[in-house]
Amino acid sequence: MGSAVKLRNDYSAGELRRLARASKDVRQSSRLLSIAAVLDGMSRADAARIGGMDRQTLRDWVHRFNTAGPVGLVDQWSSGPPSRLSAEQRSELAAIVEKGPDRAIDGVVRWRRVDLRRVIKERFGVDYDTRYVGKLLHRLGFSHISARPQHPAQDAQIVEAFKKNWPRTLKAHLCDLPPRTKVELWFQDEARIGQKNGIVRQWARCGTRPRQPADQRYQSAYLFGAICPARGVGAALALPFADTEAMQLHIDEISRHVEKGAHAVLVMDRAGWHTTANLNMPENITPIFLPSRAPELNPVENIWQFLRQNWLSNRVFDGYDDIIDAACKAWRKLLASPETITSIGMREWAHVGQTP
């Protein structure tokens, strides 16, 4: 090994320690302390350990210190080579990704990195490695996620009109209420939970694919659930069927959870057992129905996703009783976290003027 590099002598050990105390950069501070130790006569090996480095690394920082002083001990991260795509080209690429492929022209139903590599080469004359295309997409704000199902007959304009007109809809339904009556907004839905269960994503070592149990039996039950996001509360029943009788039981259960003296607006979809005239609606509940084929307007859909991802998926149920027990336990865990109900359930279009 070569001889030790001589240190510049215009800084004392005490000055370097004062600079280390004042520095907000932890790495610069540790390097200053190591060099201060050298100036005090400590061996370079021991001084390197003070800064959490080896002797050769300390030698490199000594060169930087001799050249630029304490400022030279700050990490100088390279921004890398300039992008081969201009800002305008990156913006155009983002628009292409967001729009999605044309099946007739591009021959695929979703963009893959190899497809976008071809598009970039053909349109911009830049040939990237396929792996780099993924990094580029991340830098442009994209991630590889699952798409949400959408009914092919859904009318987006109707959905947007429903949200825009919500205050007027609410006012029209509640015009007969006594003045200053407190109004609670509840959302209702039901989910089928059964032995033919789902498998959700999990963290695992790269290159592996963990196994999870998957049952092929068909026993199931229905979890009827409703939430009031503003209060962070909910009401649910686990039942064997989804029909008018079950819906009546659930409405009565929701009615018991409405605050005394308040009136609940119950928002739900247009399932047959929701809209039937055979339901006896309690006096403290007014139903409002969502547009057809618009499940994304109902936050209980996200509640089901949360329950499945955290407590119901990746498991096998022994039978009906086990399914009911699991559904009830999952709902109780949700109720124990009112802030989760509020976080998942609040909707800007529905809770205008309300704060959780």
N, C-alpha and C positions, 0 to 999 in steps of 0.2 A: 504494500500500500504506500502511496506517495506521502510526502511530509504534509503536516497540517497547514492549512491555508492561513496566512497571517490576517488578523482582523484590523480594520481601520481603527484609528485611535482617537477620533473626534467625539466619541460617545463613551461615557463612563458606565460601569455596571449599574450604579444607582440611577442614572438617567434612563437607562433601558428598562429598569424595573418600574419606574414611575410611568413611563410610556405604556408598559404592559398593563398596569392597573387602570389607566385611562382608556385603553383601547376597548372598543365594543366588538372587535373581531377576535373570537376565541383562539383561532389558529395563529393569528399574528401575535397575540399575547403570549402563547406558549413558546413561539419561536424567539421572541424577545427575551424571555426568561432563560432559555437555553444559551443564547449568546452572552447574556449577562453572566451566567455561571462560568462560561469559558474565560471571560475577562477577569473573573475572580480567581482564576487558576485551577478550576476543576478540570478533570480529564474530559476530553471530548466525548468519550463513550458515556460517561456519567451525565454530562450536560445534555446529550442527545436524549437520554431516558427521561429527563425532566420535561422535555417537550413532546414525549410520546413518539419518538422517531429513532431511526438507527443512525450510526455515525456518518454513513455516506450521505444520507438525506440532510443531516445537519451541515455537511460540507457544501452541499448544493445551496442551502439557504445562506450560508456565510458568503458565498460568491454574490448572491442577490443583495445581501446587506452591504457588502463592500461597494457595490455598483450604485445602489439607489438609497441606501440608508434604511431606516425603519419602514418606509413606504414600500420598499422592495420585498418585505416579508408578507405582504398581502397577496392572497391568491389572485392571479390574473387569468381568469377563465377565457378561453378562446371561444368566440362565437361561431367558429367553424367557417367553412367557405360560404360565399354568398349563394343564395338560392338560385337555381338554374331557371326557375319560373319567376316572372315578374309579378308584382302585386296584382296587376290586372288579370294575369293568367291564373293565379291562385284563386282569385275571386270567381273567375269563370269556371274553374274546376269545381269549386264548392257548389256552384249553382247546378252543375251537371250531376254531382253526387246527390244533391238534395232532390232534384227532379226525378232521378231514377232512370233506369235503362228503358229504351223502346224495344219491346220484345221482337217486333218485326225487323228492326234494323240491327240491334245489338245481339239478338239471339239468346238473351238471358233474362230472367225475371228479377234479378237482384244483382247489384254490383259486387264483383269479387275484385281482389287486388290485381289479379292477372288481367281482368277486363279493363280496369282503369289504367293499368300500365300501357295497354294498347291504345286507349283513348288519348292518353297524354302524349305518346309518341306520334300518333297520327295528327293530332290537332296542334301540338306545340313543338314537335320535333325534338323532344327530350326523352331519352331512354333511361328510365330509372330501374333499379333492381326491384323485384316484386316486394321484398321485405321493406324497402324504403317507402314504397307507396303507402303501406300501413302507417309508418311514422308520420308521413306527410298528412294523411287523413286526420290523425290525432292532433297535429298542429293546427289544422283548419277547424278543429272543434267537433270532429265526428268520433263516434265510438261504435263498436260492433254490438248492436243490441237486437233483441227480438221485437218484431213489429206487433202492434196491437190489432186484433181482428176488427174488421169493419164490415158491416152488412153492405152488400153491393147496391142495395136499394136505398141506402141512407141518403137523405137530402141535407147537405151541410148548411144550406141557407135556413132550413127550418130549425136546425139545432141552434144556430147563431141567433135567430129571431127569438127563440124561446129564452135564451139567456138575456138578451137585450130587453125583452118585454117583461122580465120576471117581476120587477116592482109593481107594474100595473096588474099583472096576473094575481099577485099576492093581495093587492088592495081590493080587487074585484071579489075574491073569495072570502075576504074577511070584513066586508063592508057592514055586516050586521052585528059585529062584535061590539060590546060596550066600550066606550072610550077608555083609553089607558090600560086596556087588557094586555098583559105580557104575552108575546107570541114566541113560541119555540119552533125552530125549524128542525124537523126530523127527516132522515132518509131511511128507506126500508128496502130490503131485498132478501132473497133466500139462496142458499148454496147447497148443492148436493155433495155429501161427503160419504165416501164408500171404500170398499175393499180394493176396487180398481183405482188405486191411488196414483198421485203424480210424483215425479222426481224433479227436484229443483237443483240449481247450480250450487256448487260448493268450491271452497279453496282446496287445491291439491297440488302436488309436485308436478312441475312441467314434464310432459311426456308420459304421464300416467292418466288412467281413466278409472276413478273409483267406482265400485259397485254398490248399489243400494237395492234393498228388497222391493220387488214389484209383484203384487198379488194379482191373480187372474179371476178371482171370485167376484160376485156381483152384489153382495148385500150392501145396502146403503141407507142413509137417513138424510133428512133435510134440516139445515140450521136456518131458521128464520131470524134475521137480525135487523136491528134498527139502531141508529145513532143520532144523538143531538150534539153536533160538533161544538157549538158555542158553550155548552155545559160540560162537554167531555164525558157524557154518560151514554149508556146503551141499554137495550132491552132485547132479549133473545129467547127462543124456545127451540129445542131439538125435538123434531117430530118425525114420524115414519113416512108421512105423505105430504105433498104440496098440493092442497086443494082448498076449497072454500072453508071447510070446517077448521082446517089448520090455520088459515089466514085469520079467521074470526078470533081464534085463541090468541094469535099474536097481536092483533089490534087491541084486544082487551088488555094484554100484557103491557103494551106501549102506553095505553091510557093510564095505567097505574103508576107509570114512571114520569108522567108529565107533572111538572111542579104545580103545587096546589094554587088555584086561582089563575093559572096560565092556560093558554090555548095552543095546541100543537098543530102545525101544518105538516102533514105527512106526505113526503114526495116519494113516488114509487113508479115502477114501469107499468105497462098495460097488460100484464099477464091476466088470463081469464079469471083467476081467483082473486085478483085485485079489483077488477072493474065490475064484477057481478053485483046485481041489485039485491042478492040474497045476503049480503053483508050488512050487519047492524053496526053502523059507525057510532062510536061513543060521542057524547056531547062536546067533549074537550078536544076533539080531533077533526080537522078538515083535510080531506085528501086532495092532492094535486098530482096529476099524471104527467109523466115525462113524454116527450115526443117518441113515436115509434122508432125502433132500431137505433137508439142513442144511449147505450149503456154507459158511455164515458161520462155522462152527466150525473151519474149516481156514484157518490164516493164509497158506498158500501161495497161496490165492486173492488175497490182498492183495499178495503178491509178484508175481504175474502183472500185476496192475494197475500196480504200480510200474514194472516193466520196460517195459510198453507205453507208459505215459505219458512215460517219460524217454528210451527208446532204440529202441523198435520201431514206434511209430505214426508217422503223417505221413510215410511213405516208401514207395517202390516197390521191390520185389525183382525182380531180373532173372530168377531161376530158383531151382530147388531148392538149388543150392550156395550161392547168395546168402542164402537163408533160413537155412540151417544156420549159415553164417558169422555172420550178424547175431544169431541166438539164442545162439550160443556167446560172442560178444563181450559181449552184454548180461549173461549169467550171470557171466562173469569180472569184469565191473565190479561186480556185486553182491557177489561174494566178496571183492573188494578193500575193501569197506566192511562189516566184521562188525558194527559198531554199528547199521547199517541193518537187517541181518537180525534182530538182537536186538530193536530197536525195533518192527519190524513184526510179528515172530513171537511175542513173549511174550504169553501169555494168563493172566490171573489165575486162572481156574478150573483151568487145566492145570498151571501152574507154582507150585502152593502150596508155600511154604517154599523156593523156589529164587530165587536172585538172579542177574542177568546178569553 
